Amino acid sequence: RPMLDRKGFEFSFSGLKTAVMLAARAAPLTDARRADIAASVQAAIRVAAASLSLAEHGSAAIAVFKVEDQVRALAQAAAIAAGQRQLARALTMLERASNALGHVQTADAAMVRPLAVACNNIAWELHDLGGQRTPEDSAAMLEIAAASRVHWARAGTWLEVQRADYCL
């Protein structure tokens, strides 16, 4: 949130570094654990880079990603695009994420959650426009809020579902 007023898509990896440090300290570092942490870091960076590329250019080579990483990259890209007031691109990314999720027979909560978060955040971003919101923004806000409710019902707790109902 602190970088929303900046042009471009620069960001910091400090949260990732902290997560790696905490994971490394949580248990003894065996070779297998070290490899698992390294693979997780690589996946997180790959998804973050793809999200930025999708948000800025509308494309990234995500077809080779696992479905859950595709959904995460597209959902993050949608949130970034919405924060930059690129609503059409944000909606396209949400639709692509939803389509990717639709190809999975048994999508678990962890796979659905990034889409629920993105829909929730974008709906509230549009809500906060208040009097500056166009009729198109209002229609998109309601559609995205309804999608948020559906996704939270699959991936959230009662609290997220109640918050999604409040947004509607």
PyMOL commands that set and color helices and strands:
alter all, ss='L'
color gray80, all
select helices_A, chain A and resi 14-26+31-57+67-83+87-102+109-127+130-132+135-155+158-167
alter helices_A, ss='H'
color red, helices_A
deselect
rebuild
show_as cartoon
